[in-house]
Amino acid sequence: MKIAIIGGGGVRSMFLAKSIALRSADLGITSLAFMDNNSEKLRIFGGMASCLAKLLAPDLEVITSTDPAAVLNGADYVITTIRPGGDALRVRDERTALAEGVLGQETTGAAGFSFAMRSIPALVFYCGLIKKYARSGVKVFNFTNPAGLVSQALCDLGYNFCYGICDAPSGMLHQFAAFYGAQAGEISGELYGLNHLSFFKSIKLRGKEIMDSLIASPEAYAKTDLRFFEQDLLRHIRCVPNEYLYYYFYPEKALANIKKAGKTRGEIIEEVNRGMMKELDGLDIENDFDKCLEIYEKWYSRREDSYMAGETGIHRDKPWSFDIHAPDSGGYAGVALEFIDIVRNSRAGEKKKTMILCVPNRKSIAGLEDGDVVEVSCDINAEGPLPHRFEEIDEQRLEQIRRVKIYERLAARAILEKDQSLAADALMLHPLVNSYSIAKVLAAKYTEYNAPFFDGTYTP
């Protein structure tokens, strides 16, 4: 089995390499290929990922290349994790929104629309290559942000081999398992909504429902990402929200905290990545791997330890570290590998299992269209995912979901049809913009900024 990574020069390629290498023998993965159009980032981060994979799985073939055809040739599964325009354009996106007095967070905020103007055309290009070079029956796991909007556009274009993945729901479940002193496999959740706007309606530990007791535990708000919410809010809505719902429930706090912090999330990541690249530049990745790993851990810990801190004023309670020999926590690679494992076992006769994916609605959430991409619990078998049905959703939660889904529908059309007027309509409906005058300004600026990426001349 061959897994190809599009965007293999990203700083998170190390996590992919670790997850895949540790499970390669178990899952029958024989080849891992990293591709990036930035040769220097591929040399550094793709090179480090290759060294790590070979260290953990010496029999695994590992390839790095700037040629997408070579990397995709014969691939059974593809993971896409790209950032067209780099960190500098993320900073510009966020600052443009903030200048108009609205949140610029790149997945839930207005800046996500601008990022999608770059990521959707690039992914359409790669999907064409995947159809041409990868194996028949290939599956694509898209982690490129904004995952919900991107997945909607790809679905609208008929790329039904693409699934959106996110490690936020599984990461939260892992935190809850650790909170109760349990293993990750002992906890499960039933989730509905959209990417970064989803709700757990049930959380079970060893088959027993624990959501009410979790919400009632003051300690859980100190030791898990429930820390971003007030306890009375969760008691009121009677479910556990994705951490990104912080921006929807407390937008004024997020804006005030960002202004107080003086730096956007994009600026922090740009600073971290620049510092990391500077220290790694000139090192022999293979022969100086231990030194490279030390530098990587130092800088990446700054990124992780600042996660949502600028927007919330709250830091996580545990410092981040990267032990290449420690049991794998999964991350978004873990989501993709879980799918591969379930499909592989279902072909061997084992019964279907459940996981959370971004897939077409297909009557999963009443009140949405069948073609709307949603993030929900799905039963997985050899034929693919079958979303669970959620027919009794609180009308307030459903209204939140419907409003953002309508935005995503219009935004996908606006980008695919290159329609600035439709872009303004979409942004006006976004709950964190909610103003036609601001939407028109942002649509015009983002269209101008991103013209080179979606005018038909850009090749990733």
URURSUL-V157863 format. One line per field, one symbol per residue. phi: phi as a letter, one per 20 degrees, with the letter a starting at -180 (. if undefined). psi: psi as a letter, one per 20 degrees, with the letter a starting at -180 (. if undefined). A space follows every 10 residues. Layout:
BEGIN
phi = ???
psi = ???
END
This chain:
BEGIN
phi = .ddddeofef fefffgffff ffdfffemed bccdcbedff fffeefffff fffffebgef fcccaeefff fegmfeccdd bdcgnmffff ffgffffffe ncfdgfdeef fffffffeff gfffgfffff ffdfffngdd dedfefgfff ffffffenef edcecbefff fffffffffe mdegfecbbd cbpcgmbcce ebccdlndfc fffffeegff fedcffgece ffffffelad egfffgfeec ffffffffff fnceffffff fffffffffe fnfegfedgf fffffgffff fffffeglff edmcdfedfe bcdfefgfen mffffffffg fffffffeof ffcdbdbebg glmfdfodff effcdbfced bfepecffdc ecdgfffffg ffffffgfgf fffgffeldf ffffffffff gedlbfffgf fffffffffe gfecendecg
psi = pppqookijq ijhhgggggg ghjgghikoi ppppqqiohg hhgfhhgghg ggghghnhip ppqpqjohgh hiojphqppp nrmpiahhhg gggghgghhj jqpjpigiah hhggghhghg hghgghhghg hghrqpjqpp opjpqohggg hgghghijmj jpppqqjggh hghhghghhj krqhiiqqqo qqbrpjmrpo ipppokippj gghghiohhh ihirjihiqq hhghhgilro qqhiighhhl hhgggghghh hiqrghhghg gghggggghi piqogghkgg gghggghggh hhghijojgh hhjpqqipqq rnoiiqqpif ahhhgghggg gggghhhjiq rqrqrprorq gljgopirqh ipprorpqpp ahiaqoqqpn impphgghgg ggghgggggh ggggghiloh ghghgghhip hjfkphgggg ggggghgggj gihkjiipp.
END
